[in-house]
Amino acid sequence: MFKSKPPAKRRKMLFKMTATGQAQLMPAVLNAALSARAISAALLFVVAAVAVELVVDEAFYIYNPAVVGNQRVPASDIIAASGIETLHILWLQPESTSRALTLKMSELHSASVGCALPARCTIQVVEREPALEWKQGQTRTWVDAEGMAFPARGQTPAIPVIEVAPEVPALLPGRHVAPELLSAIADLVRVLPDVKTFRYTTGRGFEFADPQGRWPVYVGVGPDMAARVSMWKALAANLASRNVRPRYIDVRYPQAPHYGK
């Protein structure tokens, strides 16, 4: 039978084996650790250098962005409202910038900001189309088919003009014309295509000048504009046949039309 070595000798042998193994492994472990640290330091240096380059390099700052789709609104106004010029490309948030631009400029129906590296940006816009002009004194405001008011730019195109009395609250850009007023205007324009100017007051609603005698015709506000206009035509024809020149014709209530002498 084999005899086990005494505990003291066994501990001495284990100690020698352990000491010898550690002596052999320590240089390799240290070299690996140093290499990993060196690689990490090099990568960190490269990342830091790239970050610094991104921050300081003028090529990554937005200058002279292109504006596409504008016809009446100057590109310089759109760029200024967008706030992206001189902005670093990394700080740009295209979606929020696009939303903010349409809120700042009511004359824009939509806007989209897109960029490519390093900092080539384009602002694509769709302008609102004026459907009528809301004129109060010397202030001209355009309104699109949705009822949105926006600043008038340039000459008035071939659209109806609504001359508004001073007591009517001002229609500011970015606000909407009241739906009942917008509907009444649309009906009047449809049934009276030859009338280009209407007047609006809080007391009598809408009115226009009779093409024959130039006296005012009061049509008010409501959903039955076609019936009111038909009543005006019938009453005007009756008055003309009797050579009567009224001071005004009132068809705000088609069931009870009347005129002033």
C-alpha contacts under 8 A as a table, 3 or more apart, distances in Angstrom:
res1	aa1	res2	aa2	distance
5	K	9	K	6.45
5	K	10	R	6.16
6	P	9	K	5.54
6	P	10	R	6.30
7	P	10	R	5.05
7	P	11	R	6.10
8	A	11	R	5.27
8	A	12	K	6.29
9	K	12	K	5.01
9	K	13	M	6.27
10	R	13	M	5.22
10	R	14	L	6.26
11	R	14	L	5.17
11	R	15	F	6.08
12	K	15	F	5.11
12	K	16	K	6.33
13	M	16	K	5.13
13	M	17	M	6.27
14	L	17	M	5.11
14	L	18	T	6.06
15	F	18	T	5.19
15	F	19	A	6.00
16	K	19	A	5.17
16	K	20	T	6.01
17	M	20	T	5.17
17	M	21	G	6.14
18	T	21	G	5.15
18	T	22	Q	6.15
19	A	22	Q	5.29
19	A	23	A	6.15
20	T	23	A	5.14
20	T	24	Q	6.41
21	G	24	Q	5.14
21	G	25	L	6.17
22	Q	25	L	5.09
22	Q	26	M	5.82
23	A	26	M	5.77
23	A	27	P	7.67
24	Q	27	P	6.84
24	Q	28	A	7.85
25	L	28	A	5.56
25	L	29	V	6.30
26	M	29	V	5.18
26	M	30	L	6.05
27	P	30	L	5.15
27	P	31	N	6.08
28	A	31	N	5.10
28	A	32	A	6.17
29	V	32	A	5.18
29	V	33	A	6.15
30	L	33	A	5.12
30	L	34	L	6.07
31	N	34	L	5.12
31	N	35	S	6.09
32	A	35	S	5.07
32	A	36	A	6.19
33	A	36	A	5.19
33	A	37	R	6.23
34	L	37	R	5.13
34	L	38	A	6.09
35	S	38	A	5.01
35	S	39	I	6.18
36	A	39	I	5.15
36	A	40	S	6.13
37	R	40	S	5.07
37	R	41	A	6.02
38	A	41	A	5.09
38	A	42	A	6.11
39	I	42	A	5.05
39	I	43	L	6.13
40	S	43	L	5.12
40	S	44	L	6.05
41	A	44	L	5.06
41	A	45	F	6.10
42	A	45	F	5.05
42	A	46	V	6.24
43	L	46	V	5.06
43	L	47	V	6.15
44	L	47	V	5.13
44	L	48	A	6.05
45	F	48	A	5.10
45	F	49	A	6.04
46	V	49	A	5.04
46	V	50	V	6.15
47	V	50	V	5.13
47	V	51	A	6.10
48	A	51	A	5.04
48	A	52	V	6.12
49	A	52	V	5.15
49	A	53	E	6.11
50	V	53	E	4.97
50	V	54	L	6.15
51	A	54	L	5.10
51	A	55	V	6.31
52	V	55	V	5.16
52	V	56	V	6.11
53	E	56	V	5.37
53	E	57	D	5.51
54	L	57	D	5.61
54	L	60	F	6.57
55	V	60	F	7.62
55	V	88	H	7.84
57	D	60	F	6.03
57	D	61	Y	7.74
58	E	61	Y	5.39
59	A	62	I	7.85
59	A	118	P	6.05
59	A	119	A	6.56
60	F	88	H	5.93
60	F	89	I	5.74
60	F	117	L	7.44
60	F	118	P	5.05
60	F	119	A	5.11
61	Y	85	E	7.87
61	Y	86	T	5.54
61	Y	87	L	5.57
61	Y	88	H	4.36
61	Y	89	I	5.81
61	Y	118	P	7.91
61	Y	119	A	5.92
62	I	65	P	6.84
62	I	84	I	6.76
62	I	85	E	5.23
62	I	86	T	4.98
62	I	87	L	5.49
62	I	88	H	6.22
62	I	89	I	6.48
62	I	119	A	5.26
62	I	120	R	6.92
62	I	121	C	7.07
63	Y	85	E	5.32
63	Y	86	T	5.74
63	Y	119	A	7.77
64	N	85	E	6.83
65	P	79	I	7.27
65	P	85	E	7.17
65	P	120	R	6.79
65	P	121	C	4.99
65	P	122	T	5.47
65	P	123	I	7.05
66	A	121	C	6.40
66	A	122	T	4.61
66	A	123	I	6.11
67	V	70	N	7.11
67	V	75	A	5.88
67	V	78	I	7.72
67	V	79	I	7.70
67	V	122	T	5.81
67	V	123	I	4.79
67	V	124	Q	6.01
67	V	125	V	7.52
68	V	122	T	7.25
68	V	123	I	6.19
68	V	124	Q	4.84
68	V	125	V	6.26
69	G	124	Q	5.99
69	G	125	V	5.17
69	G	126	V	5.89
69	G	127	E	7.57
70	N	73	V	5.89
70	N	74	P	7.20
70	N	75	A	7.09
70	N	125	V	6.24
70	N	126	V	6.78
70	N	127	E	6.47
71	Q	74	P	7.62
71	Q	127	E	7.61
72	R	153	R	6.70
72	R	154	G	7.88
73	V	77	D	7.02
73	V	78	I	7.32
73	V	107	E	7.92
73	V	127	E	7.97
73	V	153	R	7.61
74	P	77	D	5.42
74	P	78	I	6.68
75	A	78	I	5.11
75	A	79	I	6.17
76	S	79	I	5.15
76	S	80	A	6.11
77	D	80	A	5.16
77	D	81	A	6.14
78	I	81	A	5.16
78	I	82	S	6.14
78	I	101	L	7.85
78	I	105	M	7.99
79	I	82	S	5.14
79	I	83	G	6.57
79	I	84	I	7.13
79	I	85	E	7.02
80	A	83	G	5.49
80	A	84	I	7.78
80	A	85	E	7.53
81	A	101	L	6.23
81	A	104	K	6.76
81	A	105	M	7.46
82	S	85	E	7.91
82	S	97	T	6.53
82	S	98	S	7.65
82	S	100	A	7.46
82	S	101	L	5.41
83	G	87	L	7.80
84	I	87	L	5.22
84	I	92	L	7.31
87	L	91	W	6.94
87	L	92	L	7.03
88	H	91	W	5.52
88	H	92	L	6.80
88	H	119	A	7.94
89	I	92	L	5.39
89	I	117	L	7.90
89	I	118	P	7.43
89	I	119	A	5.79
92	L	97	T	7.79
93	Q	96	S	5.74
93	Q	97	T	5.98
94	P	97	T	5.09
94	P	98	S	6.03
94	P	112	S	7.39
94	P	113	V	5.28
94	P	114	G	6.43
95	E	98	S	5.16
95	E	99	R	6.36
95	E	112	S	7.41
95	E	113	V	7.25
96	S	99	R	5.14
96	S	100	A	6.09
97	T	100	A	5.12
97	T	101	L	6.11
97	T	113	V	7.12
98	S	101	L	5.19
98	S	102	T	6.64
98	S	110	S	7.90
98	S	111	A	5.33
98	S	112	S	5.16
98	S	113	V	5.83
99	R	102	T	5.51
99	R	103	L	6.45
99	R	111	A	7.29
100	A	103	L	5.08
100	A	104	K	6.17
101	L	104	K	5.14
101	L	105	M	6.09
101	L	111	A	6.90
102	T	105	M	5.12
102	T	106	S	6.07
102	T	107	E	7.85
102	T	108	L	5.64
102	T	109	H	6.77
102	T	110	S	6.06
102	T	111	A	6.35
103	L	106	S	6.20
103	L	174	G	7.80
105	M	108	L	5.79
105	M	150	F	8.00
105	M	174	G	7.92
106	S	109	H	7.20
106	S	148	M	7.71
106	S	149	A	7.20
106	S	150	F	5.25
106	S	151	P	7.71
106	S	173	P	6.33
106	S	174	G	5.12
107	E	127	E	5.89
107	E	128	R	5.43
107	E	149	A	7.90
107	E	150	F	5.06
107	E	151	P	6.68
108	L	111	A	6.99
108	L	125	V	6.71
108	L	126	V	5.87
108	L	127	E	4.38
108	L	128	R	5.52
109	H	125	V	7.58
109	H	126	V	5.48
109	H	127	E	5.26
109	H	128	R	5.07
110	S	125	V	5.72
110	S	126	V	5.25
110	S	127	E	7.14
111	A	123	I	6.88
111	A	124	Q	5.60
111	A	125	V	4.33
111	A	126	V	6.44
112	S	123	I	5.75
112	S	124	Q	5.09
112	S	125	V	6.43
113	V	121	C	7.13
113	V	122	T	5.90
113	V	123	I	4.62
113	V	124	Q	6.38
114	G	121	C	5.63
114	G	122	T	5.44
114	G	123	I	6.59
115	C	119	A	6.39
115	C	120	R	5.43
115	C	121	C	4.07
115	C	122	T	6.28
116	A	119	A	5.87
116	A	120	R	5.18
116	A	121	C	6.39
117	L	120	R	6.22
128	R	144	D	6.41
129	E	144	D	5.62
129	E	145	A	7.79
130	P	133	E	7.34
130	P	142	W	5.55
130	P	143	V	5.36
130	P	144	D	4.54
130	P	145	A	7.34
130	P	159	I	7.58
131	A	142	W	7.35
131	A	143	V	5.80
131	A	144	D	4.70
131	A	145	A	5.55
131	A	159	I	6.04
131	A	160	P	7.46
132	L	142	W	5.96
132	L	143	V	5.42
132	L	144	D	6.78
132	L	159	I	5.19
132	L	160	P	5.01
132	L	161	V	5.83
132	L	162	I	7.33
133	E	140	R	6.65
133	E	141	T	5.74
133	E	142	W	4.57
133	E	143	V	6.14
133	E	156	T	7.56
133	E	159	I	6.94
133	E	160	P	6.34
133	E	161	V	4.70
133	E	162	I	6.00
134	W	140	R	5.96
134	W	141	T	5.08
134	W	142	W	6.00
134	W	143	V	7.04
134	W	161	V	6.17
134	W	162	I	4.97
134	W	163	E	6.39
134	W	164	V	6.97
134	W	171	L	7.86
135	K	138	Q	6.94
135	K	139	T	5.74
135	K	140	R	4.65
135	K	141	T	6.31
135	K	161	V	6.89
135	K	162	I	5.90
135	K	163	E	4.91
135	K	164	V	5.92
136	Q	139	T	5.29
136	Q	140	R	6.65
136	Q	163	E	6.01
136	Q	164	V	4.92
136	Q	165	A	6.56
136	Q	166	P	6.62
136	Q	170	A	7.60
137	G	163	E	7.98
137	G	164	V	7.66
137	G	165	A	7.98
137	G	166	P	7.20
140	R	151	P	7.36
140	R	152	A	5.96
141	T	149	A	6.41
141	T	150	F	5.98
141	T	151	P	5.20
141	T	152	A	5.09
141	T	171	L	7.54
141	T	172	L	7.77
141	T	173	P	7.27
142	W	149	A	5.63
142	W	150	F	5.42
142	W	151	P	6.03
142	W	152	A	5.22
143	V	146	E	7.79
143	V	147	G	5.63
143	V	148	M	5.35
143	V	149	A	4.43
143	V	150	F	6.30
143	V	177	V	7.86
144	D	147	G	5.37
144	D	148	M	5.57
144	D	149	A	6.82
145	A	148	M	7.52
147	G	176	H	5.07
147	G	177	V	5.08
147	G	178	A	7.62
147	G	179	P	7.56
147	G	182	L	6.53
148	M	173	P	7.68
148	M	174	G	6.34
148	M	175	R	5.94
148	M	176	H	4.56
148	M	177	V	6.65
149	A	171	L	7.09
149	A	172	L	6.68
149	A	173	P	4.79
149	A	174	G	5.50
149	A	175	R	5.57
149	A	176	H	5.84
149	A	177	V	7.19
150	F	172	L	7.52
150	F	173	P	4.29
150	F	174	G	6.00
151	P	173	P	5.99
152	A	156	T	7.79
156	T	159	I	7.31
159	I	196	K	7.19
160	P	189	V	7.50
160	P	195	V	7.77
160	P	196	K	4.75
160	P	197	T	5.78
160	P	198	F	7.58
161	V	196	K	6.24
161	V	197	T	4.81
161	V	198	F	6.28
162	I	197	T	5.97
162	I	198	F	4.91
162	I	199	R	5.50
162	I	200	Y	6.74
163	E	197	T	7.20
163	E	198	F	6.11
163	E	199	R	4.62
163	E	200	Y	6.20
164	V	168	V	6.79
164	V	199	R	5.86
164	V	200	Y	4.96
164	V	201	T	6.38
165	A	168	V	5.76
165	A	199	R	7.59
165	A	200	Y	6.25
165	A	201	T	5.30
165	A	202	T	7.82
166	P	169	P	7.79
167	E	201	T	7.70
167	E	202	T	7.48
168	V	201	T	6.80
168	V	202	T	6.40
171	L	175	R	6.68
171	L	176	H	7.78
171	L	177	V	7.43
172	L	175	R	5.71
177	V	181	L	6.76
177	V	182	L	6.19
178	A	181	L	5.37
178	A	182	L	6.23
179	P	182	L	5.05
179	P	183	S	6.05
180	E	183	S	5.16
180	E	184	A	6.18
180	E	221	V	7.54
180	E	222	G	7.16
181	L	184	A	5.11
181	L	185	I	6.18
181	L	221	V	6.91
182	L	185	I	5.17
182	L	186	A	6.23
183	S	186	A	5.13
183	S	187	D	6.28
183	S	223	P	7.45
184	A	187	D	5.14
184	A	188	L	6.18
184	A	221	V	6.06
184	A	222	G	6.10
184	A	223	P	6.48
184	A	225	M	6.93
185	I	188	L	5.08
185	I	189	V	6.11
186	A	189	V	5.22
186	A	190	R	6.20
187	D	190	R	5.11
187	D	191	V	6.27
187	D	223	P	7.94
187	D	225	M	6.10
187	D	226	A	7.17
188	L	191	V	5.32
188	L	192	L	5.60
188	L	193	P	7.87
188	L	225	M	6.35
188	L	226	A	7.58
189	V	192	L	5.17
189	V	193	P	5.35
189	V	195	V	7.51
190	R	193	P	5.80
191	V	225	M	7.92
191	V	226	A	6.26
191	V	229	V	7.48
192	L	195	V	5.60
193	P	196	K	7.42
195	V	198	F	7.56
195	V	208	F	7.69
197	T	208	F	6.82
198	F	206	F	6.61
198	F	207	E	5.79
198	F	208	F	4.89
198	F	209	A	7.84
199	R	205	G	8.00
199	R	206	F	5.55
199	R	207	E	5.22
199	R	208	F	6.11
200	Y	204	R	7.47
200	Y	205	G	5.27
200	Y	206	F	4.53
200	Y	207	E	6.46
201	T	204	R	5.69
201	T	205	G	5.10
201	T	206	F	6.69
202	T	205	G	5.66
204	R	207	E	7.63
204	R	218	Y	6.74
204	R	219	V	7.76
204	R	220	G	5.43
205	G	218	Y	7.50
205	G	219	V	7.01
205	G	220	G	4.06
205	G	221	V	5.42
206	F	218	Y	6.27
206	F	219	V	5.62
206	F	220	G	4.79
206	F	221	V	6.37
207	E	216	P	6.43
207	E	217	V	5.31
207	E	218	Y	4.41
207	E	219	V	5.56
207	E	220	G	6.82
208	F	216	P	5.60
208	F	217	V	5.37
208	F	218	Y	6.91
209	A	213	G	7.87
209	A	214	R	4.85
209	A	215	W	5.41
209	A	216	P	4.54
209	A	217	V	5.97
210	D	213	G	5.61
210	D	214	R	4.58
210	D	215	W	5.42
210	D	216	P	6.06
210	D	217	V	6.28
211	P	214	R	5.64
213	G	245	R	7.39
215	W	246	P	7.16
215	W	247	R	5.94
215	W	248	Y	5.38
215	W	249	I	7.61
216	P	247	R	7.43
216	P	248	Y	5.02
216	P	249	I	6.48
217	V	232	W	7.72
217	V	248	Y	5.89
217	V	249	I	4.80
217	V	250	D	5.85
217	V	251	V	7.40
218	Y	248	Y	7.67
218	Y	249	I	6.26
218	Y	250	D	4.72
218	Y	251	V	5.96
218	Y	252	R	6.11
219	V	225	M	7.31
219	V	228	R	6.45
219	V	229	V	7.55
219	V	250	D	6.60
219	V	251	V	5.34
219	V	252	R	4.51
220	G	251	V	7.81
220	G	252	R	4.96
221	V	225	M	7.86
221	V	252	R	7.55
222	G	225	M	6.57
224	D	227	A	5.54
224	D	228	R	6.59
225	M	228	R	5.06
225	M	229	V	6.12
226	A	229	V	5.21
226	A	230	S	6.18
227	A	230	S	5.08
227	A	231	M	6.22
227	A	254	P	6.80
228	R	231	M	5.09
228	R	232	W	6.22
228	R	251	V	5.62
228	R	252	R	6.74
228	R	253	Y	7.39
228	R	254	P	5.42
229	V	232	W	4.99
229	V	233	K	6.27
229	V	251	V	7.69
230	S	233	K	5.20
230	S	234	A	6.33
231	M	234	A	5.16
231	M	235	L	6.08
231	M	251	V	6.80
231	M	254	P	6.40
231	M	257	P	7.45
232	W	235	L	5.12
232	W	236	A	5.86
232	W	249	I	7.30
232	W	250	D	7.90
232	W	251	V	6.29
233	K	236	A	5.12
233	K	237	A	6.09
234	A	237	A	5.23
234	A	238	N	6.28
235	L	238	N	5.06
235	L	239	L	6.21
236	A	239	L	5.14
236	A	240	A	6.10
237	A	240	A	5.10
237	A	241	S	6.23
238	N	241	S	5.22
238	N	242	R	6.59
239	L	242	R	5.19
239	L	243	N	6.09
239	L	244	V	4.99
239	L	245	R	7.09
239	L	246	P	7.98
240	A	243	N	4.85
240	A	244	V	5.89
240	A	245	R	7.47
241	S	244	V	7.72
245	R	261	K	7.44
246	P	249	I	6.92
246	P	259	Y	6.24
246	P	260	G	5.46
246	P	261	K	4.95
247	R	259	Y	7.22
247	R	260	G	5.11
247	R	261	K	5.52
248	Y	259	Y	5.53
248	Y	260	G	5.26
248	Y	261	K	7.66
249	I	257	P	7.68
249	I	258	H	6.10
249	I	259	Y	4.27
249	I	260	G	6.54
250	D	253	Y	7.72
250	D	257	P	5.76
250	D	258	H	5.39
250	D	259	Y	5.75
251	V	254	P	5.35
251	V	256	A	7.32
251	V	257	P	4.71
251	V	258	H	6.78
252	R	257	P	7.24
253	Y	256	A	5.46
253	Y	257	P	6.07
254	P	257	P	5.54
